[in-house]
Amino acid sequence: VQTSEKLSTHEQTTLNLINDNKHISKEELAVRLGKSARTVQRIISSLMNKQLIARVGSNKTGYWEAKKDKR
C-alpha cells in the first residue's frame, strides 16, 4: 500500500503484516514486531487515524481491512 503520508518503520511493517494476513491478532503483531501490546495498539490507532486500516467485525472474529492507495 502506497500513501502520501509518512509512515514510521513500525507502521509500515504493521501494514505489511496486515496485508499478508488480514486475520492477524494484535497479540501476534506484538510478537512479530517485538513490541508491547500497548505499543501495537498505538500503531494501530495511528494507522486507523490515517485511514489506512479498518476493523471489520468484532475483535474476536473480525479481520483487518487495509485501505487502497488514497492518491
PEDARA-V523232 format. One record per residue. N is the residue number from 0. RES is the residue in one small letter. PHI is phi in degrees with one decimal (* if undefined). PSI is psi in radians with two decimals (NA if undefined). OMEGA is omega in radians with two decimals (999 if undefined). Layout:
# PEDARA-V523232
n:N res:RES phi:PHI psi:PSI omega:OMEGA
n:N res:RES phi:PHI psi:PSI omega:OMEGA
This chain:
# PEDARA-V523232
n:0 res:v phi:* psi:2.18 omega:3.09
n:1 res:q phi:-98.8 psi:2.52 omega:3.10
n:2 res:t phi:-146.0 psi:2.69 omega:3.12
n:3 res:s phi:-80.7 psi:-0.27 omega:3.13
n:4 res:e phi:-82.0 psi:2.53 omega:3.07
n:5 res:k phi:-73.4 psi:2.29 omega:3.08
n:6 res:l phi:-112.8 psi:2.51 omega:3.03
n:7 res:s phi:-71.1 psi:2.89 omega:3.10
n:8 res:t phi:-57.1 psi:-0.75 omega:-3.13
n:9 res:h phi:-68.1 psi:-0.64 omega:3.09
n:10 res:e phi:-65.5 psi:-0.77 omega:-3.13
n:11 res:q phi:-64.6 psi:-0.74 omega:3.13
n:12 res:t phi:-64.1 psi:-0.75 omega:3.11
n:13 res:t phi:-61.3 psi:-0.78 omega:3.12
n:14 res:l phi:-61.3 psi:-0.72 omega:3.11
n:15 res:n phi:-64.0 psi:-0.74 omega:3.13
n:16 res:l phi:-64.0 psi:-0.69 omega:3.11
n:17 res:i phi:-67.3 psi:-0.68 omega:3.09
n:18 res:n phi:-64.0 psi:-0.61 omega:3.13
n:19 res:d phi:-74.0 psi:-0.57 omega:-3.09
n:20 res:n phi:-148.6 psi:1.71 omega:-3.07
n:21 res:k phi:-68.9 psi:-0.21 omega:3.13
n:22 res:h phi:-99.4 psi:0.17 omega:-3.11
n:23 res:i phi:-63.3 psi:2.44 omega:-3.12
n:24 res:s phi:-89.6 psi:2.84 omega:3.08
n:25 res:k phi:-62.4 psi:-0.61 omega:3.13
n:26 res:e phi:-64.7 psi:-0.74 omega:3.11
n:27 res:e phi:-66.5 psi:-0.68 omega:3.07
n:28 res:l phi:-60.2 psi:-0.75 omega:3.13
n:29 res:a phi:-60.4 psi:-0.75 omega:3.13
n:30 res:v phi:-64.6 psi:-0.83 omega:-3.10
n:31 res:r phi:-64.2 psi:-0.62 omega:-3.13
n:32 res:l phi:-86.0 psi:-0.29 omega:-3.08
n:33 res:g phi:70.4 psi:0.56 omega:-3.10
n:34 res:k phi:-122.8 psi:2.88 omega:3.11
n:35 res:s phi:-74.3 psi:2.83 omega:3.11
n:36 res:a phi:-60.2 psi:-0.63 omega:3.14
n:37 res:r phi:-66.9 psi:-0.72 omega:3.11
n:38 res:t phi:-64.0 psi:-0.73 omega:3.10
n:39 res:v phi:-62.0 psi:-0.70 omega:3.10
n:40 res:q phi:-61.1 psi:-0.70 omega:3.11
n:41 res:r phi:-64.8 psi:-0.73 omega:3.13
n:42 res:i phi:-63.2 psi:-0.80 omega:3.13
n:43 res:i phi:-62.1 psi:-0.76 omega:3.11
n:44 res:s phi:-60.5 psi:-0.72 omega:3.12
n:45 res:s phi:-62.9 psi:-0.79 omega:3.13
n:46 res:l phi:-65.0 psi:-0.62 omega:3.11
n:47 res:m phi:-69.6 psi:-0.71 omega:3.11
n:48 res:n phi:-63.6 psi:-0.56 omega:3.10
n:49 res:k phi:-83.2 psi:0.04 omega:3.12
n:50 res:q phi:57.8 psi:0.67 omega:3.11
n:51 res:l phi:-97.9 psi:-0.41 omega:3.08
n:52 res:i phi:-138.4 psi:2.78 omega:3.05
n:53 res:a phi:-145.8 psi:2.66 omega:3.08
n:54 res:r phi:-95.6 psi:2.24 omega:3.11
n:55 res:v phi:-110.2 psi:2.13 omega:-3.12
n:56 res:g phi:86.2 psi:-2.91 omega:-3.07
n:57 res:s phi:-79.1 psi:2.92 omega:3.10
n:58 res:n phi:-64.4 psi:-0.56 omega:-3.07
n:59 res:k phi:-82.3 psi:-0.76 omega:-3.03
n:60 res:t phi:-114.8 psi:0.00 omega:-3.11
n:61 res:g phi:-81.0 psi:-2.95 omega:3.14
n:62 res:y phi:-149.5 psi:2.92 omega:3.12
n:63 res:w phi:-91.2 psi:2.47 omega:3.05
n:64 res:e phi:-119.6 psi:2.05 omega:3.08
n:65 res:a phi:-85.6 psi:2.24 omega:3.13
n:66 res:k phi:-74.0 psi:2.67 omega:3.11
n:67 res:k phi:-77.9 psi:2.92 omega:3.12
n:68 res:d phi:-51.0 psi:2.24 omega:-3.07
n:69 res:k phi:-85.2 psi:-0.06 omega:-3.12
n:70 res:r phi:-76.5 psi:NA omega:999
